[in-house]
Amino acid sequence: MPTLIRLIITLLFLAGLVYAGMFALVVYVQPTQKEQTIRIPARELLGGGAPALPGQAPTEPDAEPAAR
């Protein structure tokens, strides 16, 4: 029984340390804003079609659906 109580107290102490660390991060760390630039290739702007999913062949936006 003393070993179980010692284990529970140790786990509670570690959980308290984690909680105190998270609280300290919230209080003392302030996020900074910065400008972000995302480059989009011209072929994606001019193509007009949605990109193909992985494992599928790309489709042409002007192509007619295949006859059944």
N, C-alpha and C positions, 0 to 999 in steps of 0.2 A: 504494500500500500504506500509506503513512503516513496518508493521509486515512481509510482504513478503520479503522486502529488508533485514530485520534483519535475517530472516530464511536463505536466500541465503548467506549472509555474514557468518553466523554461520557454514553452511555446507561447504563453501569454506575454512574457518579456520580449520575445522576438517579434510578436505581432505589434506590441507597443512601439518597438523601435521602427518598424516599417511605417506605422501610422505617424509617428513623430517626423520621420523623413519626408513623407508625403505632405504633411502640414507645413514643414519648413520650406519645401519647394513652392507651395502655393503662396506663402507669405512673402518670401524673399526674392523669388525669380520673376522678373517682369519680361514678357515677350516683346521683341522688337519687330517693327514692321519694316519690310524692305520691298523694293520694286522687283517684280518678277516678269521675265519676258519668255514667252513660249513661241517658238518658231513653228509655223505651219508650212509645209512644202506647197509650192504653187500648184502642183498636180492635184493635190487634194482640194484646193480651192476651185480649180477650174474643172475638175472631173465631174463633180456633181453627184457621184454615186457613193453608196455606203461601202466601206471597206469590207472585204471578204473575211469571213470567220476562219479561224485556223482549221486547216484540213479541207477547206472548200475552195473550188476554183473561183477566181474573181468573175463577176458578172458585168456585162456591158450595160450601161443604162439605156441605150437605144435599141438593144436587141429585143426581138419579139419572142414571146414564150414558145416553147417547143410544142409541136402538134402531138396529140396522143393517138 
